Amino acid sequence: MSAVESEHDAVRSIEAGAAPARFARGWHCLGLAEKFRDGTPHSVRAFGQKLVVFRGGDGALHVLDAYCRHMGGDLSQGTVKGDEVACPFHDWRWGGDGRCKQIPYSRRVPLRARTSSWPTLDQDGMLFVWNDPEGNPPPADVTIPRIEGATSDEWTDWVWYETVVDANCREVVDNVVDMAHFFYVHYSFPTYFKNVFEGHTATQYMHGTGRPDARPQEQDGRPKTTGSVSVATYHGPSFMVDDLTYQYDTGDVKSVLINCHYPVSTDRFVLQYGIIVKHTETMAADEADRMARGMAEFIKLGFEQDIQIWRNKTRIDNPLLCEEDGPVYQLRRWYEQFYVDADAVRPEMTDRFEFELDTTRPVEAWQREVDDNLARKAVAARNTAL
């Protein structure tokens, strides 16, 4: 047997190193801001530790380490008093800047009475927190874009979901380049697929339709879907904004889908997703609200399908790819920039990279599968009717 034959006959082994021990540098969404505005401290487990989120008397939201630096009391079990959160153990009062402002039973506050305060961003109805293992503030050019419609009366309110997933965050981000899974897992039919990575953003452009062999029969009198156009961009390691247009026979419906997460630990994260829908001349506010709820339920089903995969798959650092699988390794190089020190970020992680996938072969294969499935369904329906 030749060396070439021996190499080709070798069994491919899975390589899987441990997940990064540090957590990604960047803005992370903790959820809708409104849930933190009730005047009580809230506990959030993120980045391998416990945080406390509270609203000060001026209405600003703050994030601190949860454990009091005095004797270790849990601030999330305390109370908000004015602009400070008070520890339930000895009533030490901590401000949003991380300084102890008052100890009611003491003449003075120790000079070193400081705790960690996390930079926050309260924007478009969502609360973001900045994480940086090096302790640096967010750079001016690393931002979360304002979202069209998030604060407009011409759009619906957020329909929002969150769930805990026992997996590493990278599993979510890999989907940016994974066209094929949309057909097999989500029962959609991609017809155009392109990726662009540049700086701290990674974008997926996708056109497609629903799979007619997998969706329920559309009822008479209701709009019929004809396709969708999606431009989904990760802004940093964990927050994706998807400008998503659904095309119906009655006209287009514009929506914005959020897909975001924050790590609880190296092998657990909180997945969140939400959607808003724009009103149209033919779709008033109440109808748009129903449309948003219906779309959110459909999207929820899709994420639940992803979660089922993530919970049962293994981590794989050397995926065996075919040419229609997309730029998986390039995406992972882009993603690596958030897990190294800022001065260790290499040009190959941030330089512009574009890849348009040739969909000719997948579309032909998938159309044959859809046609075969529809034919079998038709035969089964005729047999049932006999």
C-alpha positions, 0 to 999 in steps of 0.5 A: 500500500502506498503512502498516499493510499495509507493516508487516504484510508486513515480514520479521521479523528476528532480534535477537541481542546478545552473551551477557553477559560476566559470570557469574550471581550465585548458588549453582552446583552443581559436582556430587556432593560425593563425587567431591571427597573422595578426598584429591586436588585437582580441577580445575574450569573455571568462570566463565571461569577455573580453580578447584581443589577439595580436601578439607581434613584436617577433611573440609571441601571448599574451592574456590580459584583454581587458580593459585598467586599465587607463580609461577603453579603449578597447584594442581590438579596439587599435593597435599593436605597436612593442611588445605592444598593444596600447589603442585607448583612450590615447595610453598607451602601454601594453606588453604581461606580463601585464605591461604598457611599455610606456605612450607617453605623460608621463615622467614615468609609474606608478609603479602599471600599471599592468593588467592581463596577461593570460598564453598561449601555442602556439602549433600544430597550436592552441592557448591555454590559461590557466584559474585558478580562484585561479590565479596559473600557470599551473602545470608541469604535466598538459599538452596538448600532441603534436599531430601527424601530426599537423606540418607534410607535411605527413598530411593535414592542419586543417579543422576547425569549430567553433560555439556558443552554448547557454548551459553549458559546461558540456553538451559536456563532458557528451558525453564521456560516452554516447554510446547510443546517437551515435546510435540515434543522430549520426546514428553510430553503436557502437560495443565496448565501454570503459571508463578510467578516471585517473588524469586530463584525461578521455578517451573513446574507441569506435569501430563501423560502420555506420548505413546502414539504415541511410546513403546514398547509396555508389556509385560504384567506391568509397571506402566503409566504413567497420568500425571505431576505436576511442580513444578520450581523454579529456586532462583537462576540455575542450580539446579532442584529438580523434585518429580516424581511418576510415576503408575502403575496400581499406585500413585504413585512419588515422585522428586526430579529435579535439573537444574543447570548451571554456566558454563565460559565465555559460550558453554559450560556443564556440564549436570548432572542426577540423580534419587532415588526413594522406596521404597514398601510395594510397591517395596523398595530394590533395585526402587527402585534399578532404577526410579531407574536406568531413570528416569534413562536416560529423563531422559538421553534427554530432555536429549540431545534438548534438547542437540541443539536447543541445539547447532544453534539460534541465540541470539534476543533477540526471539523471535516468540511466539504466545499459547500460548508462555508468558511468555518475556519475563517469564522473561528479565526474572526471569533478568536479575536475576542478571546485574546488580549487586545495587543494579541489580535492579528490582522487575519482575525480582523481583515475583511474577508468575503465568501459567497457560497455557490448554491447551485449544487445544494439547491438542485439536491434540495429541490429533488428531496422536496419534490420526492417528499411532496410526491410521497405525501400526495400518494399517502393522501390519496391512499387515505382518501380511498 
